[in-house]
Structures are given as structure tokens and as C-alpha cells.
């Protein structure tokens, strides 16, 4: 098959058709600062930095997407909170903005369109749109956002013991998150990643998810005016996929404990999958190991389409070497050409 564009390649894969080769998604976020030789805080201070790095990294590693994800706590900044920057990893949320139940009552929903911190995201998407490269926008799900808003332990207590306040917070978060998603789509994003680690049964019992997170997700799917990808970080997804199937959901991440062959067999034609190179161990790989892992993953998951190769977490770690990333890219070109042999 002749070479096709990244956009065409991705659409074919999502439709369970075999394109010319397996699409490759290298999730570069703060790694762009490393590429440009500046601090992470400086890197994310201007949309121009992110635009330049996304273009440069795509050209360097020959992958198929522009990834417009700054960092998770950017959304907390929109609510008036703070981010704590470090030298070699993603910024973290600062002091919780919800410390007592009355703070949920008083929580003001950010004005997404006029938010100074979110404006950088829209500027980046606008600069990268209308090419042969798909632009990926990201939101933290309303269900996982409270981990940063109030802390994990307090949020778990809210879910189990204060359902009335849980739903009050969800309504406010859904308003914010849907506006953030739809403004990104208008700015130039082709698809929205619904980033929700808590949707995995590794994180929470399925019974509780059926009463909470799955309901939130289904409501959000109605509100988001475009295609959706669901990402559960590196968590197992096999026990959750059947509960989040929706016509708008085109692709779901899968973790290191998931069996891609079983997932594709079960959900063929319904949902495509992206994964599952282990980002945690990746920084220790040799070039040879990277090649072997990519080859093995392609042989397991690529036949018949419905498959995109990427990392498990949705973020390439700072200490993954250039040599390993080049090996991943070269191995996809070598072993991921259709028809898959072996």
C-alpha cells in the first residue's frame, strides 16, 4: 500500500481497517522542554514553545499525532489553585482548593473561554490545526479531577459517605469539563482524550463505578461535541470497557495487564485500542529491548487494524532516552507495515 497521511492512517486504524502501517502515538508533554533545552515551567509559559516542540518532535520521531496536553494541574489553576513545578516531571497540584463541604457549595466554575491559563491550550490547538496530522486535546474527567481538587483520601470519603455532595461537585465539574472539551474542539482539536484513571476496576470496585464514574462518563459523552478517546493511565481497562461503550468513543487505552488480543476479539468493530508500552520501565530499556517490545506488541495487536501503538500512561517520561524513542519509531516502521508478517 502506498504511503498515506497520518490522519488517513489513524482513521483507517480506528475503523478496524489495515492502513499502510500501524499508527504511532508518542505522548510528548513536558518532554518538549527537554527537547528545547529549557525548564518545564518556562516551556509551558507560552503556547509558542509547545507548538514548536510538537512539530519538532513529530518530525524527529515520525509519529502520527500532535498532543496538546500541557499538564493535569493546569485545570486546577483555572479554578484558582496552584501548580508545583519540578525539574524532570509533570507539575503537581498544590494545596487542595476544597477542604470542607461548604467549599463545594462555594466552588465557582471557571469561565473557560476567558481563562488566561487555558487560553494557551486553545492557542496551541489553533496553531496546529488543519493539517494532515490529527490534533489531540485532553481533559481530566470530572470524576478524576477531585483527586487534585481535594486530595485522594478526602475524595474517596466523599464518594462513599457524602453522595449528595459528590453529585453537587460532579455537576460543577461536568459543566467545566464539557466546556473545556468543546472549546478545544472549536479551537482545532480533532478528538478529546477523556483522561480518567479512576474508571479502572483496579482503582475502585465496579459496583461503585456503576453508581458514580460510569454514570458521569456517559453524561459527559452526551455533552462533548466530538469524538472521544478514553485513557485510564496505566490501569487495566478490560473490566470497564463494556460499561463505557458509546458511539462517540473511538479508542481506549490499555494497560500492561490487559490482553490486546482478547480486547480486540471482544470489542472488534466497536472500539479501537492504544497502548501498551510500559512508560515506567521504558527509561531502563536498551535500544534492542525497545525493538523487541515493539515487535512483540505489533505481532499481538496489529492484525486487522483497530490498534495504535503508544505508551501506557499517556506521557513519555523525562528520562527515556532519544535512542530508545528512535528505536521505537524505527521498529514501528519496520515491523508495523501491513500486512503484518510473523
C-alpha positions in Angstrom: 0.0 0.0 0.0 1.3 3.5 -0.8 2.1 5.8 2.0 -0.8 7.8 3.3 -1.1 10.7 5.7 -1.1 10.4 9.5 -4.8 11.5 9.5 -5.8 8.8 7.0 -3.7 6.2 8.7 -5.4 6.9 12.1 -8.9 6.9 10.7 -8.4 3.6 9.0 -7.0 2.1 12.2 -9.9 3.4 14.2 -12.3 1.9 11.7 -10.7 -1.6 12.1 -9.1 -1.4 8.6 -5.5 -2.0 7.9 -3.7 1.2 6.8 -0.2 1.2 5.3 1.3 0.8 8.8 0.4 0.9 12.5 -0.1 4.5 13.7 2.4 5.5 16.4 1.5 7.8 19.3 4.4 9.2 21.3 2.8 11.3 24.1 5.2 14.2 24.4 4.1 16.6 27.1 6.9 18.1 29.4 9.4 16.2 27.3 9.2 19.1 24.9 11.1 21.2 27.4 13.9 18.7 27.3 14.0 18.9 23.5 14.1 22.7 23.6 16.7 22.8 26.5 14.5 25.0 28.8 12.8 24.5 32.1 9.4 22.9 32.3 7.9 26.0 33.8 9.3 28.2 31.0 8.2 25.7 28.4 4.6 25.8 29.4 4.6 29.5 29.9 3.9 30.2 26.2 1.9 28.3 23.6 4.6 29.0 21.0 7.0 26.8 22.9 4.6 23.9 22.8 3.7 24.4 19.1 7.3 24.4 18.1 8.2 21.4 20.2 5.2 19.3 18.9 6.3 20.0 15.3 9.9 19.3 16.0 9.3 16.1 18.0 6.9 14.8 15.4 9.4 15.4 12.6 12.2 13.8 14.7 10.3 10.6 15.7 8.0 10.3 12.7 4.9 9.6 14.8 1.3 10.4 13.9 -0.2 13.0 16.3 0.1 16.4 17.8 -0.6 16.1 21.5 -2.0 19.2 23.1 -1.8 18.3 26.8 0.1 20.7 29.0 -0.3 19.2 32.5 -3.2 17.9 34.6 -3.0 20.6 37.3 -3.5 23.3 34.7 -7.2 22.7 35.2 -6.7 23.3 38.9 -5.0 26.6 38.1 -8.2 27.5 36.2 -10.1 27.0 39.4 -7.8 29.4 41.2 -5.4 26.7 42.6 -1.6 26.4 42.0 0.8 24.0 40.3 4.2 23.0 41.7 6.8 22.6 39.1 9.7 20.2 39.3 12.8 19.8 37.1 12.2 16.4 35.4 8.5 15.5 35.5 4.9 16.8 35.3 3.8 19.7 37.5 1.8 18.7 40.5 -1.3 20.3 42.0 -0.6 22.5 45.1 -2.8 22.9 48.2 -6.3 21.5 47.7 -8.9 24.0 46.8 -11.7 22.0 48.5 -11.0 21.5 52.2 -14.6 21.3 53.6 -18.0 20.5 52.2 -19.0 24.2 52.1 -16.1 24.8 49.7 -18.1 22.6 47.2 -21.1 24.9 47.7 -19.0 27.9 47.0 -16.9 26.5 44.2 -17.0 28.8 41.2 -17.0 27.2 37.7 -14.2 28.8 35.7 -15.0 30.9 32.6 -13.3 28.6 30.2 -13.2 30.9 27.2 -11.7 33.8 29.2 -9.3 31.8 31.3 -5.7 33.0 31.0 -4.2 29.6 31.8 -6.5 27.6 29.5 -6.0 30.1 26.6 -2.6 28.6 26.0 -4.2 25.3 25.2 -6.6 26.8 22.6 -3.8 28.8 21.0 -1.7 25.7 20.6 -4.6 23.7 19.0 -5.4 26.6 16.7 -1.8 26.8 15.5 -1.6 23.1 14.8 -5.0 22.5 13.2 -5.9 22.0 9.6 -3.0 19.7 8.6 -2.7 16.0 7.8 -1.7 15.4 11.4 -4.5 14.8 14.0 -4.6 17.2 16.9 -5.4 15.6 20.3 -7.0 17.6 23.0 -7.2 16.4 26.6 -9.4 16.9 29.6 -9.2 15.4 33.1 -12.5 13.8 33.7 -14.9 15.3 36.2 -14.7 12.1 38.1 -10.9 12.1 38.5 -10.5 15.9 38.8 -11.4 15.9 42.5 -8.2 13.9 43.3 -6.4 17.2 42.7 -9.2 19.4 43.9 -9.5 17.9 47.4 -6.9 15.1 47.8 -7.4 11.4 47.2 -8.4 10.3 50.7 -11.0 13.1 51.2 -12.4 12.4 47.8 -12.8 8.7 48.5 -14.7 9.6 51.7 -16.9 11.9 49.6 -17.8 9.1 47.2 -18.6 6.6 49.9 -20.2 8.8 52.6 -21.4 12.1 51.0 -23.1 11.2 47.8 -25.2 14.3 47.8 -22.1 16.5 47.8 -20.4 14.1 45.4 -23.0 14.8 42.8 -23.0 18.5 43.6 -19.3 18.5 42.8 -19.8 16.3 39.7 -22.4 18.7 38.3 -20.0 21.7 38.6 -17.1 19.6 37.2 -19.1 18.3 34.3 -20.1 21.9 33.4 -16.4 23.0 33.4 -15.0 19.8 31.7 -17.6 19.8 28.9 -17.0 23.5 28.2 -13.2 22.9 28.2 -13.6 19.9 25.8 -15.9 21.7 23.4 -13.8 24.9 23.3 -10.8 22.7 22.4 -12.7 21.1 19.6 -13.7 24.6 18.3 -10.0 25.7 18.6 -8.7 22.9 16.4 -8.7 19.6 18.3 -9.9 16.6 16.3 -10.6 14.3 19.3 -10.7 14.7 23.1 -8.9 12.4 25.4 -11.1 11.8 28.4 -8.4 11.1 31.0 -9.9 9.1 33.8 -7.7 6.7 35.8 -10.4 6.1 38.4 -12.6 4.4 35.8 -10.5 1.3 36.1 -11.6 -1.5 38.4 -8.0 -1.6 39.7 -8.8 1.7 41.3 -12.4 1.3 42.5 -14.9 -1.6 42.8 -17.1 -2.0 39.7 -20.3 -1.7 41.9 -19.2 1.8 43.0 -18.2 2.8 39.5 -21.6 1.8 38.1 -23.1 4.2 40.6 -20.6 7.0 40.0 -17.9 7.2 37.4 -19.6 5.3 34.7 -22.7 7.5 35.0 -20.5 10.6 34.9 -18.7 9.3 31.8 -22.0 8.6 30.0 -23.3 12.0 30.8 -20.1 13.6 29.5 -20.2 11.7 26.3 -23.6 13.4 25.6 -22.1 16.8 26.3 -18.8 16.5 24.3 -19.5 17.6 20.8 -16.9 15.4 19.0 -15.1 12.0 19.1 -13.6 10.8 22.3 -10.6 8.7 23.4 -10.7 7.2 26.9 -7.4 7.0 28.8 -7.1 5.3 32.2 -3.4 6.0 32.6 -1.6 2.6 33.0 -4.5 0.9 34.7 -6.3 -2.2 33.5 -9.3 -1.5 31.3 -10.7 -4.9 30.4 -13.3 -4.9 33.2 -14.5 -1.4 32.3 -14.8 -1.2 28.5 -18.2 -2.8 28.2 -19.6 -0.1 30.6 -18.3 2.8 28.6 -19.1 1.8 25.0 -20.6 4.8 23.2 -20.8 5.8 19.5 -18.6 8.8 20.3 -15.8 6.7 22.0 -13.4 5.7 19.2 -10.4 4.4 21.1 -9.5 3.3 24.6 -6.0 2.9 26.2 -5.0 -0.5 27.5 -2.6 -1.2 30.3 0.3 -3.7 30.8 -2.1 -6.2 32.5 -4.5 -6.2 29.6 -4.5 -8.7 26.8 -4.8 -6.8 23.5 -5.8 -10.0 21.6 -8.7 -10.6 23.9 -9.8 -7.0 23.9 -9.8 -6.8 20.1 -11.7 -10.1 19.8 -14.3 -9.0 22.3 -14.8 -5.4 21.0 -13.9 -5.8 17.3 -15.5 -3.0 15.3 -16.8 -1.2 18.4 -13.7 0.3 19.9 -10.1 0.6 18.9 -7.2 0.4 21.4 -4.0 2.3 22.0 -1.0 1.1 24.1 0.7 -0.5 25.8 4.4 0.2 26.0 5.4 0.4 29.7 6.4 4.0 30.3 7.8 3.2 33.8 10.3 0.6 32.6 10.9 2.4 29.3 13.7 4.6 30.8 15.7 1.5 31.5 15.3 -0.1 28.1 18.2 -0.6 25.7 17.7 0.0 22.0 17.5 -3.7 21.5 14.8 -4.1 24.2 12.7 -1.3 22.7 12.9 -3.0 19.3 11.9 -6.4 20.7 9.0 -5.0 22.8 7.6 -3.1 19.8 7.8 -6.1 17.5 6.1 -8.4 20.1 3.3 -5.9 20.6 2.7 -5.4 16.9 2.5 -9.2 16.4 -0.1 -9.5 19.2 -2.2 -6.5 18.4 -1.9 -5.1 15.0 -3.6 -7.5 12.6 -6.9 -6.3 11.4 -6.5 -2.7 12.4 -8.2 -1.3 15.5 -4.8 -0.7 17.0 -2.4 2.2 17.7 1.0 1.8 19.4 1.7 4.1 22.3 2.8 4.2 26.0 0.5 3.1 28.8 0.4 6.3 30.8 -0.2 9.0 28.1 3.1 10.8 28.9 6.7 9.9 27.9 8.9 10.2 31.0 11.7 12.7 31.1 14.5 10.1 31.4 13.5 8.0 28.4 16.5 8.4 26.0 16.4 9.7 22.5 18.0 6.5 21.3 15.1 4.4 22.8 12.5 6.6 21.2 14.2 6.5 17.8 14.3 2.7 18.2 10.6 2.6 18.9 9.8 4.7 15.9 12.1 2.7 13.6 10.7 -0.6 14.8 7.2 0.5 14.1 8.2 1.4 10.5 10.0 -1.9 10.2 7.6 -4.3 11.8 4.3 -2.4 11.7 3.9 -2.3 7.9 0.7 -4.0 6.7 0.2 -6.9 6.0 1.7 -7.9 9.4 4.0 -10.9 8.9 5.0 -13.3 11.6 
